[in-house]
Amino acid sequence: MKILIVDDDKDIVELLSIYVKNEGYEVERAYNGKEAITKLNTNPDIGLMILDIMMPQMDGLAVVREVRKDSQIPVLMLSAKTDDLDKIQGLIQGADDYVTKPFNPLEVMARVKSLLRRSQHDVKNDGPDQIEIGPLIIKKDSHEVETVTGKSIQLTALEFGILYLLASHPNRVFSADEIFERVWQQESVVSAKTVMVHVSHLRDKIEESTGGEKVIQTVWGVGYKIESH
């Protein structure tokens, strides 16, 4: 598998390349957004992208918007901005996770490995192989979700992980921290906004495919749940 590293700072690209190679992955490099899109379109073996936000020609947010038109490849964003709004904007556009510069390369690699586990269908949950709840049919092994009328719902690996977690524990309320630790498989650190954005994306996709059914419920001040009926 190849990992695409995109940053206009060549020193950062080379630093991360060393760590990525040490984990046994091949590296593709790009130094602006347009080059990143070209690399993705011509390298089907790329399984994850590490993407800086602030770049010339085409910034990271524009890259994510373009990628998400037809791909669910995991995207880890690098941000020199510390404002939560900037981080949330990256998630809203379709990024899976983010790391703030300056960063520890070991933290970046921990996030990378976590995202790859999710994308490779490693659902660490003893739940059933198939769940039918409300208007949804959820298939654990294939990561497929469809409505009872047969309409397929395309989810990212993290969106699927959230849905499967909630659906396999109907009526139980999970806090944002619990969701983050189980789905991202990392210790929760200021995770509430990250989870909130992913839940929002998930809800939008479900409601669009089911004619507006509210499958995931918010329990204000506590977390999220799916009720069995």
N, C-alpha and C positions, 0 to 999 in steps of 0.2 A: 504494500500500500504506500501511496505517496501523500505527503502533507505539503500543502502550498503555503508558503510564508510570504506575506505581502506587507511591505513597509518601505517608505522612501529613505529610511535610514539604513544604509547597507551594513553598518556595524551590528545593528539589532538583528537583521536577517541572518548574518553570519553566526552570531551568538546562538540564536535559536536553532539554526541548522545543526550546530554541533550537538545540542541536546536531543534534537529529533533523531539524528542518526544514531546516537548512543542508545536510543530505545529501539533501534532496529527498523526504522522507517526510512524510506527514500524521501528526498527533498526536492521540491520545485520552488523556484524563487520568482518573485515579481516585485517591481519597485514603484508601481503606480496602479491605479484601479483598472485602467484599460488593459494593461498587460495582464492583470489578474484574470479578467474575463476571458481573454484569449487563451491563457493557460488552461483554464477550466474547460473551455470548449474543445481543446485539442488533446487533453490528457484524461481519459476516462478512468485511470487508475487513482486519481486524486480522491482521497476519502475524507479529508478535513481541510479547512482553511483557517489559518491564523491571520487576522486582518487588522491592520491599523486603520483608525478612523481618519486622521488628518493626513491627506496625501494630495499631490498635485494631479491635475487632469480630471480625475474622477475619485471622489473621496470614498471612504469605506462604507458609509451609509448608502450611497448610490450603488455601490457594488452589491451589497446585500439585497437591495430592492430588485436589482436585475437578476441575481442568482435565484431568488425565491420565486421568480416567475415560473420556473420549471425544474427546480432542484431542491431537495431537502438535505443536502450535504451539511454536516455540522460546521458551524462558524463560531470561532472564538475571536472576539474583538479585543484589540489593544487600544486603550484610550489614555491620552496624556491629560485629559480633562478629569477633574475630580467631582464635578457637579453631578448629583444624582440624575438630573434631568437629561444630561448628555448620555449617561449610561442607559437610562430607560429608553431614550430615543433609538439607540442601537438595537435594543431588544425588540422594540416596536417594529422596526424595519425588518426583523427576522433573524437577528443573531441569537445564538443559543446561550452564550455566556460571555463574560468580559473580564479582563484583567487591567488594572490601572497602572500606567507607567509612573515612576520606575517600578519594575517588577523583579521578582525572584524567578529565574528561569525554571527552578524546580516547581514553583507554583504553577507556572504556565503548563509544564508537562503533566502535572497532576490533573489540571482541568482538561487537557487534551485526552488523556487516557480515560477520564470519566466520560467525556463526550463520545469517544470511540466505543466504549462498552455499551452505551445506550444505542448507538447506531448499528451495532452488530447484534442487536436483539438479545442482549444479556439482561433479561428482566429478572432481577434477584428477588423473586417473590414466589411463594409456594402456592399461589392461587391457581384456579382452574385454567385449562388450555383455551376454553372458550367461555365467554360471559355474554349473556343476553340480559340487558337491563334497559328499561325504558324503550326508546326507539332504536337502540344500538345493539349490534353484534360485534364483540371484540375478540379477536383471535390472537392469543399470546405469542405463539411460535412464529407466525408470519408477520406480526405487527400490522395486520389488516383490520380496518374498522369499516363497517358498512351499516346502513340503516336497515330496518326490517323490510323495507321496500326494495332493497338491493342496490342502493346508491353508495358508492365508495367514497370515503372521507380520507383525504390525504393529510397525514399528520407527520410532523417531525418526530424524531426519536424521543425527545424530551416531552413533547405533547402526548405521545402515546404512553410514555411512562407515567405521567400524571393521571391520565384517564384510567389506565389499568389499575393503578394503586387505589384510586377512589372507588372504581367499580367493583374491585375484588373485596372491598370492605364496605358494603352498602350501609348507609345510615351512620357510619362513623365519621366524626369530624377530624380532619387532619389540619394541624397548624401549618403555616408557611414553612417554618423551620423543619417540621417533620417531613413535609413533601420534598424540600430541598435535599435533606440528608438521605432520604430513600431513593429519590430519582436521580439526583446528580451524583450520589454516592460520595459525598464530601461533607466535612463538618460545616454546619450552617454558619455563615458570617454575613450579617446584614442581607439576608436572602429574601425578605418579604417582598420587596419591589420586583425582584427577578421572577419570583413565582407568580406574582400578581399579573405581570405582563404575559407570561406563558399561559396562564389560565384564561386570560382575556382572549388570546388568539384561539385557544382551544374551543372556548364557548362560541366564538364567532363562526368557526368552521362547522361546529355541530348544529348551531341554529340555522345556518345557511342551508345545510343539507336536510334538515328535518322540518323545515317550515316554521322555525322559530321556537322549537321546544327547549325549555330551560332544564337541561339535564344536571348541570353542576350548580349547586347552591352555595351561596356565601353565608356563613354564620358570622355575623359581624363581631369583630373583636376576638374571634376564635380561629376560624379557618374555613375549610371547604369540605363539602360532602356531596355524595350522590345518594338519593333516597331510593329504596326498593319499593315497588308498588305491587 
